[in-house]
């Protein structure tokens, strides 16, 4: 479990590699929602949204993502990244694995929120894995929401920098299976 809590950031360096699945349809306006299932045997899956520029950076310059000093939440809970924490980043990825969903650590000054108070206590940031997970990107409002897709309960939301084209993003480590169920484009999605 400690390894998965430490995996709250993209890790593509020489020590740990993720296999990526990137959506083939870019998002540059409006609200978009997709739901998916992850098989419970999946070891580790990261999911969310990333901008075209951030994806290029990850794939062409892995040095920037293999060191905690280049990432705003290194996952090691030292607090050192809080001094340079940006409210809006061009990506947001959550981590799940071993039947659990891991909510990222938030600072008191961040614009992120969750149904469970994400404190420094790791127990408050670990939720049971929902049957289905929903992601809603509101491009115009620069916000991304993560839902239990069966109950439509918001699990986590945060501001995201939507200055470029955004893409659904998944990263898998070890064995795993993701099944995309829905992709909806709508002018008005209300939950």
N, CA, C and O of each residue as an XYZ file, in Angstrom:
764
protein
N       0.822     -1.185      0.000
C       0.000      0.000      0.000
C       0.869      1.254      0.000
O       0.514      2.242     -0.642
N       1.990      1.236      0.700
C       2.863      2.410      0.728
C       3.375      2.735     -0.666
O       3.511      3.907     -1.018
N       3.664      1.702     -1.469
C       4.134      1.932     -2.829
C       3.066      2.642     -3.646
O       3.379      3.556     -4.409
N       1.811      2.235     -3.498
C       0.743      2.861     -4.256
C       0.489      4.282     -3.790
O       0.185      5.144     -4.614
N       0.601      4.553     -2.507
C       0.475      5.930     -2.036
C       1.597      6.788     -2.590
O       1.391      7.974     -2.851
N       2.769      6.220     -2.775
C       3.891      6.966     -3.338
C       3.734      7.154     -4.834
O       4.518      7.885     -5.439
N       2.764      6.529     -5.441
C       2.591      6.579     -6.888
C       1.604      7.655     -7.312
O       0.921      7.492     -8.323
N       1.514      8.737     -6.575
C       0.566      9.793     -6.890
C       1.078     10.732     -7.962
O       0.557     11.838     -8.109
N       2.059     10.332     -8.696
C       2.551     11.155     -9.788
C       2.942     10.234    -10.928
O       3.132      9.033    -10.734
N       3.058     10.795    -12.097
C       3.460      9.996    -13.243
C       4.914      9.619    -13.069
O       5.759     10.473    -12.800
N       5.202      8.358    -13.221
C       6.570      7.886    -13.061
C       6.970      7.163    -14.334
O       6.542      6.034    -14.571
N       7.793      7.811    -15.158
C       8.215      7.194    -16.407
C       9.720      7.095    -16.484
O      10.266      6.851    -17.560
N      10.400      7.278    -15.379
C      11.858      7.224    -15.376
C      12.367      5.810    -15.547
O      11.607      4.902    -15.881
N      13.634      5.629    -15.321
C      14.252      4.334    -15.568
C      13.883      3.293    -14.518
O      14.120      2.105    -14.736
N      13.311      3.698    -13.387
C      13.004      2.746    -12.331
C      11.616      2.137    -12.485
O      11.443      0.935    -12.286
N      10.645      2.935    -12.831
C       9.270      2.464    -12.935
C       8.692      2.978    -14.244
O       8.762      4.174    -14.525
N       8.125      2.091    -15.042
C       7.532      2.505    -16.299
C       6.053      2.210    -16.334
O       5.598      1.202    -15.795
N       5.312      3.081    -16.963
C       3.881      2.891    -17.151
C       3.612      2.737    -18.639
O       4.240      3.404    -19.460
N       2.687      1.868    -18.983
C       2.199      1.769    -20.353
C       1.016      2.720    -20.461
O       0.085      2.651    -19.659
N       1.050      3.611    -21.456
C       0.038      4.657    -21.565
C      -1.015      4.336    -22.607
O      -0.732      3.745    -23.648
N      -2.232      4.741    -22.299
C      -3.339      4.750    -23.245
C      -3.842      6.191    -23.246
O      -4.285      6.702    -22.217
N      -3.770      6.841    -24.405
C      -4.181      8.236    -24.529
C      -5.390      8.285    -25.459
O      -5.406      7.627    -26.500
N      -6.399      9.065    -25.082
C      -7.583      9.200    -25.922
C      -7.225      9.731    -27.296
O      -6.313     10.547    -27.431
N      -7.937      9.275    -28.318
C      -7.641      9.718    -29.676
C      -8.422     10.970    -30.070
O      -8.212     11.512    -31.155
N      -9.312     11.430    -29.205
C     -10.076     12.635    -29.479
C      -9.679     13.723    -28.485
O      -9.903     13.583    -27.282
N      -9.097     14.796    -28.984
C      -8.716     15.909    -28.125
C      -9.925     16.751    -27.741
O     -10.911     16.814    -28.474
N      -9.836     17.388    -26.599
C     -10.925     18.213    -26.076
C     -10.426     19.650    -26.001
O      -9.407     19.929    -25.370
N     -11.153     20.562    -26.652
C     -10.731     21.961    -26.633
C     -11.866     22.913    -26.277
O     -11.693     24.130    -26.332
N     -13.018     22.374    -25.914
C     -14.122     23.201    -25.422
C     -15.210     22.306    -24.853
O     -15.260     21.110    -25.142
N     -16.079     22.893    -24.042
C     -17.249     22.188    -23.538
C     -16.981     21.254    -22.374
O     -15.893     21.225    -21.799
N     -18.020     20.489    -22.048
C     -17.951     19.495    -20.973
C     -17.969     18.107    -21.594
O     -18.735     17.837    -22.518
N     -17.123     17.240    -21.081
C     -17.009     15.882    -21.601
C     -16.936     14.921    -20.423
O     -16.246     15.173    -19.434
N     -17.655     13.822    -20.548
C     -17.722     12.824    -19.483
C     -17.454     11.452    -20.081
O     -17.965     11.122    -21.151
N     -16.649     10.655    -19.385
C     -16.452      9.266    -19.771
C     -16.412      8.420    -18.513
O     -15.957      8.855    -17.455
N     -16.901      7.201    -18.660
C     -16.913      6.258    -17.541
C     -16.177      5.004    -17.977
O     -16.155      4.656    -19.158
N     -15.578      4.336    -17.007
C     -14.818      3.125    -17.315
C     -14.792      2.213    -16.106
O     -15.048      2.629    -14.976
N     -14.474      0.957    -16.377
C     -14.293     -0.040    -15.328
C     -12.842     -0.476    -15.336
O     -12.211     -0.563    -16.389
N     -12.326     -0.747    -14.160
C     -10.985     -1.309    -14.013
C     -11.156     -2.638    -13.296
O     -11.791     -2.710    -12.244
N     -10.591     -3.677    -13.863
C     -10.684     -4.987    -13.228
C      -9.977     -4.956    -11.874
O      -8.901     -4.368    -11.761
N     -10.558     -5.576    -10.845
C      -9.982     -5.533     -9.496
C      -8.573     -6.113     -9.406
O      -7.821     -5.749     -8.501
N      -8.199     -7.002    -10.317
C      -6.854     -7.580    -10.271
C      -5.788     -6.625    -10.806
O      -4.599     -6.934    -10.729
N      -6.188     -5.476    -11.343
C      -5.228     -4.522    -11.906
C      -4.288     -4.036    -10.817
O      -4.728     -3.621     -9.745
N      -2.988     -4.091    -11.098
C      -1.996     -3.740    -10.086
C      -2.002     -2.244     -9.807
O      -2.220     -1.834     -8.666
N      -1.767     -1.415    -10.829
C      -1.787      0.031    -10.639
C      -2.232      0.689    -11.932
O      -1.726      0.375    -13.010
N      -3.187      1.610    -11.815
C      -3.688      2.361    -12.958
C      -3.745      3.823    -12.555
O      -4.240      4.154    -11.478
N      -3.238      4.703    -13.416
C      -3.383      6.142    -13.239
C      -4.355      6.601    -14.310
O      -4.295      6.121    -15.442
N      -5.253      7.523    -13.974
C      -6.262      7.958    -14.931
C      -6.610      9.412    -14.689
O      -6.527      9.906    -13.564
N      -7.003     10.096    -15.763
C      -7.395     11.490    -15.667
C      -7.285     12.179    -17.003
O      -7.667     11.627    -18.035
N      -6.754     13.404    -16.977
C      -6.602     14.200    -18.195
C      -5.204     14.799    -18.238
O      -4.571     15.033    -17.209
N      -4.742     15.041    -19.462
C      -3.444     15.689    -19.658
C      -3.500     16.519    -20.933
O      -4.184     16.161    -21.892
N      -2.773     17.628    -20.932
C      -2.732     18.492    -22.113
C      -1.771     17.931    -23.145
O      -0.906     17.114    -22.830
N      -1.934     18.381    -24.380
C      -1.045     17.936    -25.447
C       0.406     18.287    -25.147
O       1.305     17.496    -25.433
N       0.646     19.463    -24.575
C       2.027     19.858    -24.267
C       2.618     19.010    -23.146
O       3.802     18.676    -23.186
N       1.810     18.657    -22.150
C       2.312     17.815    -21.059
C       2.601     16.403    -21.555
O       3.588     15.794    -21.143
N       1.756     15.879    -22.432
C       2.000     14.551    -22.999
C       3.303     14.527    -23.792
O       4.079     13.576    -23.688
N       3.542     15.570    -24.581
C       4.806     15.648    -25.327
C       5.993     15.679    -24.376
O       7.010     15.030    -24.617
N       5.855     16.436    -23.301
C       6.933     16.512    -22.303
C       7.191     15.141    -21.683
O       8.345     14.733    -21.546
N       6.134     14.429    -21.309
C       6.299     13.113    -20.692
C       6.962     12.126    -21.630
O       7.836     11.359    -21.225
N       6.540     12.149    -22.896
C       7.053     11.151    -23.834
C       8.417     11.488    -24.408
O       9.153     10.588    -24.813
N       8.771     12.766    -24.452
C      10.037     13.154    -25.068
C      11.106     13.580    -24.083
O      12.268     13.714    -24.465
N      10.751     13.795    -22.837
C      11.729     14.239    -21.854
C      11.438     13.570    -20.517
O      11.003     14.245    -19.584
N      11.667     12.252    -20.393
C      11.316     11.545    -19.158
C      12.079     12.037    -17.934
O      11.663     11.759    -16.809
N      13.170     12.751    -18.115
C      13.925     13.296    -16.979
C      13.022     14.156    -16.101
O      13.139     14.137    -14.875
N      12.123     14.909    -16.727
C      11.270     15.816    -15.979
C      10.253     15.103    -15.098
O       9.753     15.694    -14.141
N       9.938     13.852    -15.396
C       8.929     13.165    -14.595
C       9.520     12.097    -13.696
O       8.784     11.445    -12.955
N      10.824     11.901    -13.740
C      11.406     10.855    -12.903
C      11.979     11.403    -11.608
O      12.439     10.633    -10.764
N      11.960     12.707    -11.436
C      12.518     13.304    -10.235
C      11.445     14.088     -9.495
O      10.715     14.861    -10.117
N      11.331     13.909     -8.186
C      10.322     14.642     -7.416
C      10.464     16.151     -7.521
O       9.475     16.870     -7.378
N      11.666     16.645     -7.765
C      11.803     18.101     -7.791
C      11.171     18.715     -9.031
O      10.995     19.933     -9.081
N      10.821     17.909    -10.041
C      10.157     18.412    -11.231
C       8.653     18.229    -11.168
O       7.945     18.662    -12.077
N       8.152     17.606    -10.131
C       6.726     17.343    -10.023
C       6.199     17.992     -8.752
O       6.891     18.044     -7.735
N       4.960     18.488     -8.819
C       4.418     19.233     -7.689
C       3.990     18.362     -6.528
O       4.017     18.819     -5.385
N       3.593     17.122     -6.777
C       3.265     16.211     -5.683
C       4.028     14.924     -5.915
O       3.597     14.056     -6.674
N       5.160     14.813     -5.255
C       6.019     13.655     -5.469
C       5.474     12.405     -4.817
O       5.946     11.306     -5.108
N       4.496     12.541     -3.946
C       3.903     11.378     -3.316
C       4.634     10.906     -2.080
O       4.158     10.001     -1.395
N       5.783     11.499     -1.772
C       6.528     11.009     -0.612
C       6.136     11.727      0.667
O       6.704     11.454      1.725
N       5.173     12.643      0.591
C       4.573     13.296      1.757
C       5.566     14.023      2.652
O       5.347     14.135      3.858
N       6.654     14.517      2.073
C       7.608     15.268      2.878
C       7.144     16.698      3.098
O       7.589     17.365      4.032
N       6.244     17.170      2.235
C       5.803     18.550      2.330
C       6.681     19.498      1.551
O       6.338     20.673      1.414
N       7.809     19.028      1.033
C       8.730     19.913      0.335
C       8.131     20.466     -0.943
O       8.490     21.566     -1.364
N       7.213     19.720     -1.577
C       6.632     20.206     -2.812
C       5.568     21.264     -2.565
O       5.156     21.939     -3.509
N       5.109     21.431     -1.331
C       4.060     22.399     -1.041
C       4.513     23.833     -1.256
O       3.684     24.700     -1.534
N       5.791     24.102     -1.136
C       6.271     25.464     -1.291
C       6.178     25.943     -2.727
O       6.117     27.149     -2.964
N       6.164     25.031     -3.694
C       6.079     25.434     -5.098
C       4.804     24.913     -5.744
O       4.737     24.797     -6.968
N       3.800     24.599     -4.948
C       2.573     24.003     -5.454
C       1.809     25.005     -6.302
O       1.522     26.112     -5.848
N       1.483     24.630     -7.519
C       0.685     25.470     -8.396
C      -0.768     25.032     -8.307
O      -1.062     23.838     -8.248
N      -1.673     26.000     -8.297
C      -3.084     25.667     -8.200
C      -3.590     24.978     -9.455
O      -4.487     24.139     -9.378
N      -3.038     25.311    -10.593
C      -3.518     24.741    -11.835
C      -2.354     24.151    -12.612
O      -1.380     24.844    -12.909
N      -2.456     22.878    -12.939
C      -1.445     22.188    -13.721
C      -2.093     21.705    -15.013
O      -3.317     21.593    -15.068
N      -1.309     21.413    -16.060
C      -1.899     20.960    -17.322
C      -2.246     19.472    -17.325
O      -2.376     18.877    -18.395
N      -2.396     18.867    -16.162
C      -2.799     17.466    -16.061
C      -3.315     17.195    -14.656
O      -2.964     17.899    -13.709
N      -4.136     16.191    -14.530
C      -4.551     15.658    -13.233
C      -4.763     14.164    -13.417
O      -5.562     13.740    -14.252
N      -4.045     13.369    -12.635
C      -4.167     11.917    -12.687
C      -4.379     11.385    -11.276
O      -3.669     11.776    -10.349
N      -5.338     10.507    -11.114
C      -5.539      9.800     -9.856
C      -4.973      8.397     -9.994
O      -4.783      7.905    -11.107
N      -4.703      7.753     -8.868
C      -4.111      6.418     -8.855
C      -5.077      5.434     -8.212
O      -5.721      5.734     -7.206
N      -5.164      4.256     -8.813
C      -5.896      3.169     -8.176
C      -5.077      1.903     -8.314
O      -4.276      1.750     -9.236
N      -5.297      1.002     -7.376
C      -4.600     -0.270     -7.414
C      -4.988     -1.133     -6.237
O      -5.377     -0.637     -5.180
N      -4.877     -2.439     -6.439
C      -5.145     -3.410     -5.388
C      -6.517     -3.186     -4.755
O      -6.685     -3.340     -3.545
N      -7.503     -2.819     -5.590
C      -8.865     -2.643     -5.112
C      -9.116     -1.353     -4.359
O     -10.140     -1.227     -3.688
N      -8.201     -0.381     -4.451
C      -8.337      0.890     -3.727
C      -8.175      2.064     -4.686
O      -7.522      1.946     -5.723
N      -8.777      3.196     -4.329
C      -8.620      4.454     -5.047
C      -7.882      5.408     -4.122
O      -8.262      5.571     -2.963
N      -6.831      6.039     -4.628
C      -5.988      6.914     -3.819
C      -6.221      8.360     -4.223
O      -5.973      8.745     -5.366
N      -6.701      9.159     -3.272
C      -6.971     10.573     -3.500
C      -5.674     11.345     -3.266
O      -5.011     11.131     -2.251
N      -5.295     12.248     -4.195
C      -4.044     13.001     -4.017
C      -4.066     13.880     -2.779
O      -5.120     14.329     -2.328
N      -2.893     14.112     -2.248
C      -2.715     15.024     -1.122
C      -2.975     16.438     -1.622
O      -2.487     16.823     -2.684
N      -3.742     17.213     -0.862
C      -4.003     18.593     -1.237
C      -3.503     19.507     -0.143
O      -3.492     19.151      1.035
N      -3.093     20.686     -0.551
C      -2.682     21.674      0.442
C      -3.896     22.512      0.802
O      -4.883     22.524      0.067
N      -3.833     23.204      1.915
C      -4.968     24.011      2.355
C      -5.221     25.177      1.416
O      -6.322     25.727      1.405
N      -4.215     25.569      0.620
C      -4.397     26.685     -0.292
C      -4.798     26.237     -1.688
O      -5.005     27.076     -2.565
N      -4.913     24.934     -1.912
C      -5.221     24.455     -3.262
C      -6.700     24.608     -3.561
O      -7.520     24.792     -2.661
N      -7.024     24.529     -4.838
C      -8.418     24.616     -5.252
C      -8.977     23.232     -5.534
O      -9.843     23.074     -6.395
N      -8.498     22.249     -4.829
C      -9.001     20.885     -4.980
C      -9.925     20.580     -3.817
O      -9.767     21.118     -2.721
N     -10.880     19.720     -4.067
C     -11.760     19.301     -2.984
C     -12.111     17.840     -3.168
O     -11.962     17.273     -4.251
N     -12.573     17.256     -2.103
C     -12.944     15.849     -2.129
C     -14.030     15.604     -1.104
O     -14.168     16.356     -0.139
N     -14.791     14.562     -1.313
C     -15.820     14.194     -0.347
C     -15.187     13.735      0.959
O     -15.783     13.881      2.027
N     -13.993     13.184      0.877
C     -13.246     12.765      2.056
C     -12.136     13.777      2.271
O     -11.380     14.061      1.342
N     -12.018     14.322      3.456
C     -10.984     15.311      3.718
C      -9.619     14.698      3.454
O      -9.199     13.778      4.156
N      -8.930     15.205      2.445
C      -7.606     14.682      2.089
C      -6.578     15.360      2.977
O      -6.078     16.438      2.655
N      -6.275     14.741      4.061
C      -5.320     15.301      5.001
C      -3.990     14.607      4.836
O      -3.785     13.858      3.881
N      -3.091     14.854      5.760
C      -1.799     14.178      5.709
C      -1.922     12.728      6.156
O      -0.993     11.945      5.957
N      -3.053     12.351      6.758
C      -3.284     10.968      7.162
C      -3.623     10.136      5.929
O      -4.669     10.353      5.318
N      -2.764      9.188      5.549
C      -3.021      8.389      4.347
C      -4.339      7.625      4.397
O      -4.914      7.343      3.346
N      -4.830      7.283      5.573
C      -6.089      6.556      5.680
C      -7.273      7.341      5.151
O      -8.225      6.748      4.643
N      -7.237      8.673      5.258
C      -8.316      9.511      4.745
C      -8.271      9.644      3.229
O      -9.241     10.094      2.619
N      -7.166      9.260      2.619
C      -7.001      9.416      1.178
C      -7.163      8.105      0.425
O      -6.962      8.074     -0.789
N      -7.516      7.036      1.097
C      -7.672      5.726      0.465
C      -9.147      5.334      0.523
O      -9.725      5.211      1.603
N      -9.749      5.138     -0.657
C     -11.163      4.783     -0.754
C     -11.298      3.403     -1.391
O     -10.408      2.975     -2.127
N     -12.395      2.703     -1.119
C     -12.634      1.448     -1.840
C     -12.821      1.749     -3.328
O     -13.366      2.794     -3.687
N     -12.380      0.853     -4.178
C     -12.489      1.038     -5.621
C     -13.948      0.937     -6.049
O     -14.579     -0.098     -5.831
N     -14.506      2.004     -6.662
C     -15.876      1.914     -7.170
C     -15.967      0.903     -8.316
O     -14.963      0.601     -8.960
N     -17.167      0.383     -8.567
C     -17.378     -0.532     -9.696
C     -17.015      0.146    -11.012
O     -16.345     -0.435    -11.866
N     -17.478      1.399    -11.159
C     -17.177      2.197    -12.351
C     -16.734      3.576    -11.908
O     -17.203      4.092    -10.893
N     -15.840      4.166    -12.663
C     -15.323      5.500    -12.355
C     -15.693      6.420    -13.507
O     -15.573      6.043    -14.672
N     -16.144      7.629    -13.182
C     -16.471      8.627    -14.187
C     -15.534      9.815    -14.067
O     -15.147     10.210    -12.968
N     -15.179     10.373    -15.203
C     -14.345     11.573    -15.247
C     -15.104     12.605    -16.065
O     -15.580     12.302    -17.159
N     -15.220     13.817    -15.546
C     -15.862     14.908    -16.270
C     -14.869     16.053    -16.377
O     -14.420     16.591    -15.365
N     -14.530     16.423    -17.598
C     -13.673     17.582    -17.832
C     -14.558     18.719    -18.297
O     -15.202     18.626    -19.342
N     -14.592     19.795    -17.521
C     -15.268     21.023    -17.929
C     -14.172     21.947    -18.438
O     -13.556     22.684    -17.668
N     -13.940     21.896    -19.738
C     -12.824     22.625    -20.343
C     -12.964     24.127    -20.107
O     -11.993     24.793    -19.746
N     -14.167     24.660    -20.309
C     -14.377     26.103    -20.205
C     -14.195     26.618    -18.781
O     -13.740     27.745    -18.588
N     -14.542     25.808    -17.781
C     -14.371     26.199    -16.378
C     -13.012     25.769    -15.822
O     -12.687     26.083    -14.677
N     -12.217     25.054    -16.622
C     -10.886     24.570    -16.208
C     -10.964     23.723    -14.935
O     -10.205     23.936    -13.989
N     -11.897     22.755    -14.924
C     -12.045     21.863    -13.774
C     -12.226     20.433    -14.259
O     -12.810     20.180    -15.313
N     -11.707     19.506    -13.459
C     -11.894     18.084    -13.732
C     -12.502     17.454    -12.482
O     -12.095     17.756    -11.360
N     -13.479     16.577    -12.690
C     -14.218     15.926    -11.616
C     -14.082     14.416    -11.772
O     -14.098     13.895    -12.888
N     -13.951     13.720    -10.652
C     -13.867     12.259    -10.643
C     -15.045     11.736     -9.827
O     -15.269     12.178     -8.699
N     -15.798     10.793    -10.398
C     -17.035     10.314     -9.799
C     -17.026      8.808     -9.594
O     -16.334      8.070    -10.295
N     -17.817      8.366     -8.609
C     -18.273      6.986     -8.571
C     -19.394      6.968     -9.605
O     -20.459      7.535     -9.359
N     -19.181      6.334    -10.751
C     -20.117      6.432    -11.876
C     -21.452      5.753    -11.602
O     -22.428      6.045    -12.293
N     -21.531      4.873    -10.635
C     -22.800      4.220    -10.313
C     -23.706      5.121     -9.485
O     -24.920      5.128     -9.690
N     -23.139      5.874     -8.560
C     -23.934      6.743     -7.686
C     -23.830      8.216     -8.068
O     -24.587      9.043     -7.559
N     -22.898      8.550     -8.962
C     -22.580      9.924     -9.365
C     -22.147     10.786     -8.178
O     -22.340     12.001     -8.175
N     -21.566     10.145     -7.186
C     -20.985     10.864     -6.052
C     -19.605     11.362     -6.461
O     -18.776     10.589     -6.943
N     -19.362     12.652     -6.268
C     -18.064     13.228     -6.617
C     -17.031     12.783     -5.583
O     -17.194     13.014     -4.384
N     -15.972     12.144     -6.066
C     -14.906     11.658     -5.193
C     -13.793     12.684     -5.037
O     -13.157     12.773     -3.987
N     -13.563     13.468     -6.111
C     -12.460     14.431     -6.099
C     -12.662     15.390     -7.261
O     -13.152     14.999     -8.320
N     -12.286     16.641     -7.060
C     -12.291     17.619     -8.138
C     -11.145     18.584     -7.943
O     -10.681     18.809     -6.825
N     -10.698     19.149     -9.043
C      -9.646     20.149     -8.931
C      -9.590     20.988    -10.194
O     -10.116     20.620    -11.245
N      -8.937     22.120    -10.051
C      -8.686     23.007    -11.174
C      -7.604     22.380    -12.043
O      -6.680     21.749    -11.529
N      -7.715     22.551    -13.359
C      -6.714     22.039    -14.286
C      -6.487     23.105    -15.357
O      -7.435     23.756    -15.796
N      -5.253     23.283    -15.772
C      -4.904     24.270    -16.791
C      -5.318     23.731    -18.160
O      -4.707     22.792    -18.670
N      -6.343     24.319    -18.746
C      -6.855     23.880    -20.049
C      -6.423     24.839    -21.153
O      -7.239     25.217    -21.994
N      -5.164     25.235    -21.162
C      -4.698     26.181    -22.174
C      -4.391     25.513    -23.506
O      -4.194     26.203    -24.506
N      -4.348     24.197    -23.540
C      -4.113     23.458    -24.782
C      -5.205     22.435    -24.984
O      -6.216     22.445    -24.283
N      -5.000     21.560    -25.934
C      -5.938     20.465    -26.154
C      -5.735     19.421    -25.064
O      -4.606     19.012    -24.790
N      -6.827     18.994    -24.446
C      -6.770     18.024    -23.354
C      -7.171     16.647    -23.879
O      -7.986     16.526    -24.794
N      -6.575     15.604    -23.275
C      -6.845     14.227    -23.680
C      -7.115     13.357    -22.460
O      -6.476     13.532    -21.422
N      -8.062     12.415    -22.573
C      -8.171     11.388    -21.537
C      -6.869     10.590    -21.508
O      -6.313     10.267    -22.557
N      -6.383     10.275    -20.311
C      -5.100      9.575    -20.192
C      -5.201      8.468    -19.152
O      -5.811      8.636    -18.096
N      -4.595      7.346    -19.475
C      -4.520      6.192    -18.579
C      -3.089      5.682    -18.600
O      -2.459      5.636    -19.656
N      -2.579      5.303    -17.454
C      -1.269      4.671    -17.363
C      -1.398      3.382    -16.577
O      -1.983      3.370    -15.494
N      -0.857      2.294    -17.113
C      -0.954      0.993    -16.453
C       0.424      0.496    -16.071
O       1.389      0.637    -16.823
N       0.494     -0.085    -14.891
C       1.716     -0.737    -14.440
C       1.345     -2.163    -14.062
O       0.403     -2.384    -13.302
N       2.076     -3.114    -14.587
C       1.763     -4.509    -14.298
C       0.521     -4.943    -15.042
O       0.117     -4.316    -16.021
N      -0.079     -6.015    -14.574
C      -1.273     -6.520    -15.251
C      -2.452     -5.606    -14.945
O      -2.545     -5.030    -13.861
N      -3.335     -5.485    -15.902
C      -4.498     -4.653    -15.685
C      -5.393     -4.614    -16.899
O      -4.986     -4.970    -18.005
N      -6.622     -4.173    -16.679
C      -7.585     -4.069    -17.762
C      -8.506     -2.892    -17.488
O      -9.054     -2.753    -16.395
N      -8.670     -2.037    -18.512
C      -9.582     -0.901    -18.459
C     -10.617     -1.104    -19.550
O     -10.275     -1.449    -20.681
N     -11.883     -0.892    -19.214
C     -12.946     -1.003    -20.202
C     -13.702      0.316    -20.229
O     -14.421      0.645    -19.285
N     -13.540      1.075    -21.316
C     -14.232      2.344    -21.482
C     -15.695      2.065    -21.780
O     -16.015      1.238    -22.634
N     -16.589      2.764    -21.069
C     -18.013      2.491    -21.218
C     -18.777      3.612    -21.891
O     -19.671      3.346    -22.695
N     -18.451      4.863    -21.583
C     -19.228      5.973    -22.113
C     -18.306      7.134    -22.423
O     -17.305      7.349    -21.741
N     -18.655      7.881    -23.460
C     -18.013      9.163    -23.716
C     -19.118     10.091    -24.180
O     -19.741      9.848    -25.214
N     -19.366     11.143    -23.432
C     -20.489     12.035    -23.699
C     -19.966     13.454    -23.861
O     -19.195     13.938    -23.032
N     -20.387     14.113    -24.928
C     -20.117     15.531    -25.106
C     -21.452     16.243    -24.968
O     -22.410     15.906    -25.664
N     -21.525     17.212    -24.088
C     -22.794     17.898    -23.875
C     -22.548     19.351    -23.527
O     -21.520     19.705    -22.949
N     -23.500     20.179    -23.884
C     -23.394     21.584    -23.524
C     -23.684     21.780    -22.047
O     -23.120     22.666    -21.406
N     -24.568     20.947    -21.511
C     -24.918     21.068    -20.094
C     -24.953     19.687    -19.467
O     -25.861     18.898    -19.727
N     -23.980     19.409    -18.659
C     -23.989     18.194    -17.847
C     -24.153     18.640    -16.409
O     -23.364     19.450    -15.923
N     -25.138     18.139    -15.731
C     -25.310     18.473    -14.324
C     -25.355     17.191    -13.526
O     -25.972     16.208    -13.937
N     -24.697     17.209    -12.386
C     -24.642     16.036    -11.513
C     -25.037     16.448    -10.122
O     -25.061     15.616     -9.215
